[in-house]
């Protein structure tokens, strides 16, 4: 095997490892974003329900 071939294989392996790590990090970040979005949606729904209950009590 030529030295250039082994260098190319080493670079390819390093790139593959780096790409895999970036992919895992991206998945973790997206999971965090989705969890935050879900929490905001849940808080919004809870606050909306409280507001509607309060308005209904004021009217009725």
Backbone as XML, in Angstrom:
<?xml version="1.0"?>
<chain id="A" units="angstrom">
  <residue number="1" name="UNK">
    <atom name="N" x="0.844" y="-1.167" z="0.000"/>
    <atom name="CA" x="0.000" y="0.000" z="0.000"/>
    <atom name="C" x="0.897" y="1.240" z="0.000"/>
  </residue>
  <residue number="2" name="UNK">
    <atom name="N" x="0.570" y="2.148" z="-0.801"/>
    <atom name="CA" x="1.307" y="3.402" z="-0.922"/>
    <atom name="C" x="1.034" y="4.300" z="0.286"/>
  </residue>
  <residue number="3" name="UNK">
    <atom name="N" x="1.999" y="5.122" z="0.659"/>
    <atom name="CA" x="1.831" y="6.009" z="1.807"/>
    <atom name="C" x="0.689" y="6.993" z="1.552"/>
  </residue>
  <residue number="4" name="UNK">
    <atom name="N" x="0.541" y="7.426" z="0.309"/>
    <atom name="CA" x="-0.559" y="8.351" z="-0.007"/>
    <atom name="C" x="-1.915" y="7.697" z="0.236"/>
  </residue>
  <residue number="5" name="UNK">
    <atom name="N" x="-1.989" y="6.404" z="-0.057"/>
    <atom name="CA" x="-3.239" y="5.683" z="0.181"/>
    <atom name="C" x="-3.575" y="5.631" z="1.669"/>
  </residue>
  <residue number="6" name="UNK">
    <atom name="N" x="-2.577" y="5.360" z="2.483"/>
    <atom name="CA" x="-2.828" y="5.276" z="3.925"/>
    <atom name="C" x="-3.191" y="6.647" z="4.490"/>
  </residue>
  <residue number="7" name="UNK">
    <atom name="N" x="-2.595" y="7.713" z="3.969"/>
    <atom name="CA" x="-2.936" y="9.071" z="4.406"/>
    <atom name="C" x="-4.376" y="9.381" z="4.011"/>
  </residue>
  <residue number="8" name="UNK">
    <atom name="N" x="-4.748" y="9.014" z="2.797"/>
    <atom name="CA" x="-6.112" y="9.256" z="2.324"/>
    <atom name="C" x="-7.124" y="8.484" z="3.161"/>
  </residue>
  <residue number="9" name="UNK">
    <atom name="N" x="-6.783" y="7.250" z="3.498"/>
    <atom name="CA" x="-7.679" y="6.432" z="4.330"/>
    <atom name="C" x="-7.804" y="7.053" z="5.720"/>
  </residue>
  <residue number="10" name="UNK">
    <atom name="N" x="-6.686" y="7.524" z="6.267"/>
    <atom name="CA" x="-6.707" y="8.173" z="7.569"/>
    <atom name="C" x="-7.556" y="9.432" z="7.555"/>
  </residue>
  <residue number="11" name="UNK">
    <atom name="N" x="-7.418" y="10.230" z="6.510"/>
    <atom name="CA" x="-8.247" y="11.440" z="6.391"/>
    <atom name="C" x="-9.717" y="11.093" z="6.265"/>
  </residue>
  <residue number="12" name="UNK">
    <atom name="N" x="-10.029" y="10.078" z="5.498"/>
    <atom name="CA" x="-11.419" y="9.661" z="5.321"/>
    <atom name="C" x="-12.006" y="9.181" z="6.647"/>
  </residue>
  <residue number="13" name="UNK">
    <atom name="N" x="-11.224" y="8.438" z="7.408"/>
    <atom name="CA" x="-11.702" y="7.953" z="8.704"/>
    <atom name="C" x="-11.916" y="9.110" z="9.671"/>
  </residue>
  <residue number="14" name="UNK">
    <atom name="N" x="-10.999" y="10.074" z="9.657"/>
    <atom name="CA" x="-11.139" y="11.245" z="10.530"/>
    <atom name="C" x="-12.371" y="12.039" z="10.143"/>
  </residue>
  <residue number="15" name="UNK">
    <atom name="N" x="-12.579" y="12.228" z="8.840"/>
    <atom name="CA" x="-13.753" y="12.966" z="8.365"/>
    <atom name="C" x="-15.038" y="12.237" z="8.743"/>
  </residue>
  <residue number="16" name="UNK">
    <atom name="N" x="-15.047" y="10.934" z="8.605"/>
    <atom name="CA" x="-16.234" y="10.158" z="8.956"/>
    <atom name="C" x="-16.533" y="10.274" z="10.450"/>
  </residue>
  <residue number="17" name="UNK">
    <atom name="N" x="-15.510" y="10.217" z="11.270"/>
    <atom name="CA" x="-15.699" y="10.337" z="12.715"/>
    <atom name="C" x="-16.200" y="11.726" z="13.074"/>
  </residue>
  <residue number="18" name="UNK">
    <atom name="N" x="-15.635" y="12.741" z="12.449"/>
    <atom name="CA" x="-16.055" y="14.127" z="12.704"/>
    <atom name="C" x="-17.503" y="14.341" z="12.257"/>
  </residue>
  <residue number="19" name="UNK">
    <atom name="N" x="-17.867" y="13.797" z="11.091"/>
    <atom name="CA" x="-19.232" y="13.913" z="10.595"/>
    <atom name="C" x="-20.221" y="13.199" z="11.520"/>
  </residue>
  <residue number="20" name="UNK">
    <atom name="N" x="-19.833" y="12.035" z="12.026"/>
    <atom name="CA" x="-20.701" y="11.296" z="12.945"/>
    <atom name="C" x="-20.902" y="12.081" z="14.236"/>
  </residue>
  <residue number="21" name="UNK">
    <atom name="N" x="-19.835" y="12.692" z="14.741"/>
    <atom name="CA" x="-19.940" y="13.482" z="15.973"/>
    <atom name="C" x="-20.840" y="14.701" z="15.751"/>
  </residue>
  <residue number="22" name="UNK">
    <atom name="N" x="-20.681" y="15.363" z="14.626"/>
    <atom name="CA" x="-21.522" y="16.522" z="14.309"/>
    <atom name="C" x="-22.984" y="16.111" z="14.188"/>
  </residue>
  <residue number="23" name="UNK">
    <atom name="N" x="-23.215" y="14.969" z="13.594"/>
    <atom name="CA" x="-24.581" y="14.477" z="13.450"/>
    <atom name="C" x="-25.215" y="14.201" z="14.809"/>
  </residue>
  <residue number="24" name="UNK">
    <atom name="N" x="-24.454" y="13.598" z="15.707"/>
    <atom name="CA" x="-24.961" y="13.327" z="17.052"/>
    <atom name="C" x="-25.229" y="14.621" z="17.803"/>
  </residue>
  <residue number="25" name="UNK">
    <atom name="N" x="-24.350" y="15.598" z="17.663"/>
    <atom name="CA" x="-24.542" y="16.881" z="18.327"/>
    <atom name="C" x="-25.777" y="17.588" z="17.786"/>
  </residue>
  <residue number="26" name="UNK">
    <atom name="N" x="-25.964" y="17.536" z="16.480"/>
    <atom name="CA" x="-27.127" y="18.163" z="15.864"/>
    <atom name="C" x="-28.416" y="17.512" z="16.362"/>
  </residue>
  <residue number="27" name="UNK">
    <atom name="N" x="-28.410" y="16.198" z="16.471"/>
    <atom name="CA" x="-29.598" y="15.493" z="16.969"/>
    <atom name="C" x="-29.893" y="15.896" z="18.405"/>
  </residue>
  <residue number="28" name="UNK">
    <atom name="N" x="-28.859" y="16.050" z="19.219"/>
    <atom name="CA" x="-29.051" y="16.452" z="20.606"/>
    <atom name="C" x="-29.597" y="17.874" z="20.691"/>
  </residue>
  <residue number="29" name="UNK">
    <atom name="N" x="-29.084" y="18.767" z="19.856"/>
    <atom name="CA" x="-29.558" y="20.152" z="19.852"/>
    <atom name="C" x="-31.016" y="20.209" z="19.416"/>
  </residue>
  <residue number="30" name="UNK">
    <atom name="N" x="-31.368" y="19.472" z="18.371"/>
    <atom name="CA" x="-32.753" y="19.469" z="17.908"/>
    <atom name="C" x="-33.686" y="18.891" z="18.964"/>
  </residue>
  <residue number="31" name="UNK">
    <atom name="N" x="-33.243" y="17.885" z="19.680"/>
    <atom name="CA" x="-34.071" y="17.317" z="20.748"/>
    <atom name="C" x="-34.309" y="18.364" z="21.826"/>
  </residue>
  <residue number="32" name="UNK">
    <atom name="N" x="-33.286" y="19.139" z="22.145"/>
    <atom name="CA" x="-33.432" y="20.199" z="23.148"/>
    <atom name="C" x="-34.387" y="21.284" z="22.654"/>
  </residue>
  <residue number="33" name="UNK">
    <atom name="N" x="-34.266" y="21.656" z="21.391"/>
    <atom name="CA" x="-35.156" y="22.673" z="20.817"/>
    <atom name="C" x="-36.602" y="22.190" z="20.860"/>
  </residue>
  <residue number="34" name="UNK">
    <atom name="N" x="-36.819" y="20.954" z="20.485"/>
    <atom name="CA" x="-38.175" y="20.397" z="20.498"/>
    <atom name="C" x="-38.730" y="20.337" z="21.919"/>
  </residue>
  <residue number="35" name="UNK">
    <atom name="N" x="-37.901" y="19.979" z="22.888"/>
    <atom name="CA" x="-38.350" y="19.923" z="24.281"/>
    <atom name="C" x="-38.730" y="21.316" z="24.770"/>
  </residue>
  <residue number="36" name="UNK">
    <atom name="N" x="-37.944" y="22.318" z="24.414"/>
    <atom name="CA" x="-38.268" y="23.689" z="24.809"/>
    <atom name="C" x="-39.564" y="24.147" z="24.150"/>
  </residue>
  <residue number="37" name="UNK">
    <atom name="N" x="-39.727" y="23.824" z="22.880"/>
    <atom name="CA" x="-40.943" y="24.201" z="22.155"/>
    <atom name="C" x="-42.167" y="23.541" z="22.794"/>
  </residue>
  <residue number="38" name="UNK">
    <atom name="N" x="-42.033" y="22.278" z="23.168"/>
    <atom name="CA" x="-43.140" y="21.572" z="23.802"/>
    <atom name="C" x="-43.480" y="22.211" z="25.149"/>
  </residue>
  <residue number="39" name="UNK">
    <atom name="N" x="-42.465" y="22.576" z="25.919"/>
    <atom name="CA" x="-42.693" y="23.212" z="27.220"/>
    <atom name="C" x="-43.410" y="24.546" z="27.045"/>
  </residue>
  <residue number="40" name="UNK">
    <atom name="N" x="-43.008" y="25.326" z="26.051"/>
    <atom name="CA" x="-43.669" y="26.609" z="25.790"/>
    <atom name="C" x="-45.122" y="26.378" z="25.398"/>
  </residue>
  <residue number="41" name="UNK">
    <atom name="N" x="-45.359" y="25.412" z="24.530"/>
    <atom name="CA" x="-46.730" y="25.111" z="24.112"/>
    <atom name="C" x="-47.596" y="24.689" z="25.294"/>
  </residue>
  <residue number="42" name="UNK">
    <atom name="N" x="-47.032" y="23.879" z="26.191"/>
    <atom name="CA" x="-47.784" y="23.429" z="27.359"/>
    <atom name="C" x="-48.089" y="24.596" z="28.300"/>
  </residue>
  <residue number="43" name="UNK">
    <atom name="N" x="-47.113" y="25.466" z="28.516"/>
    <atom name="CA" x="-47.352" y="26.647" z="29.367"/>
    <atom name="C" x="-48.397" y="27.561" z="28.744"/>
  </residue>
  <residue number="44" name="UNK">
    <atom name="N" x="-48.317" y="27.748" z="27.438"/>
    <atom name="CA" x="-49.276" y="28.600" z="26.747"/>
    <atom name="C" x="-50.684" y="28.038" z="26.896"/>
  </residue>
  <residue number="45" name="UNK">
    <atom name="N" x="-50.841" y="26.744" z="26.727"/>
    <atom name="CA" x="-52.155" y="26.117" z="26.858"/>
    <atom name="C" x="-52.681" y="26.258" z="28.287"/>
  </residue>
  <residue number="46" name="UNK">
    <atom name="N" x="-51.801" y="26.081" z="29.270"/>
    <atom name="CA" x="-52.224" y="26.207" z="30.663"/>
    <atom name="C" x="-52.650" y="27.639" z="30.970"/>
  </residue>
  <residue number="47" name="UNK">
    <atom name="N" x="-51.863" y="28.596" z="30.521"/>
    <atom name="CA" x="-52.202" y="29.997" z="30.771"/>
    <atom name="C" x="-53.479" y="30.406" z="30.038"/>
  </residue>
  <residue number="48" name="UNK">
    <atom name="N" x="-53.684" y="29.894" z="28.836"/>
    <atom name="CA" x="-54.903" y="30.184" z="28.087"/>
    <atom name="C" x="-56.111" y="29.639" z="28.830"/>
  </residue>
  <residue number="49" name="UNK">
    <atom name="N" x="-55.992" y="28.430" z="29.342"/>
    <atom name="CA" x="-57.102" y="27.826" z="30.086"/>
    <atom name="C" x="-57.401" y="28.645" z="31.339"/>
  </residue>
  <residue number="50" name="UNK">
    <atom name="N" x="-56.373" y="29.091" z="32.038"/>
    <atom name="CA" x="-56.595" y="29.919" z="33.222"/>
    <atom name="C" x="-57.273" y="31.241" z="32.861"/>
  </residue>
  <residue number="51" name="UNK">
    <atom name="N" x="-56.827" y="31.857" z="31.772"/>
    <atom name="CA" x="-57.427" y="33.115" z="31.340"/>
    <atom name="C" x="-58.885" y="32.944" z="30.964"/>
  </residue>
  <residue number="52" name="UNK">
    <atom name="N" x="-59.168" y="31.896" z="30.215"/>
    <atom name="CA" x="-60.565" y="31.640" z="29.820"/>
    <atom name="C" x="-61.442" y="31.340" z="31.026"/>
  </residue>
  <residue number="53" name="UNK">
    <atom name="N" x="-60.915" y="30.620" z="31.996"/>
    <atom name="CA" x="-61.677" y="30.334" z="33.213"/>
    <atom name="C" x="-61.954" y="31.627" z="33.976"/>
  </residue>
  <residue number="54" name="UNK">
    <atom name="N" x="-60.929" y="32.464" z="34.076"/>
    <atom name="CA" x="-61.092" y="33.736" z="34.775"/>
    <atom name="C" x="-62.127" y="34.617" z="34.064"/>
  </residue>
  <residue number="55" name="UNK">
    <atom name="N" x="-62.061" y="34.683" z="32.728"/>
    <atom name="CA" x="-63.016" y="35.482" z="31.971"/>
    <atom name="C" x="-64.429" y="34.919" z="32.117"/>
  </residue>
  <residue number="56" name="UNK">
    <atom name="N" x="-64.567" y="33.599" z="32.113"/>
    <atom name="CA" x="-65.880" y="32.979" z="32.270"/>
    <atom name="C" x="-66.439" y="33.278" z="33.655"/>
  </residue>
  <residue number="57" name="UNK">
    <atom name="N" x="-65.587" y="33.287" z="34.657"/>
    <atom name="CA" x="-66.045" y="33.589" z="36.024"/>
    <atom name="C" x="-66.483" y="35.055" z="36.145"/>
  </residue>
  <residue number="58" name="UNK">
    <atom name="N" x="-65.785" y="35.937" z="35.448"/>
    <atom name="CA" x="-66.143" y="37.357" z="35.481"/>
    <atom name="C" x="-67.476" y="37.599" z="34.790"/>
  </residue>
  <residue number="59" name="UNK">
    <atom name="N" x="-67.729" y="36.889" z="33.701"/>
    <atom name="CA" x="-68.972" y="37.060" z="32.946"/>
    <atom name="C" x="-70.140" y="36.400" z="33.667"/>
  </residue>
  <residue number="60" name="UNK">
    <atom name="N" x="-69.917" y="35.203" z="34.150"/>
    <atom name="CA" x="-70.994" y="34.411" z="34.731"/>
    <atom name="C" x="-71.085" y="34.609" z="36.168"/>
  </residue>
</chain>
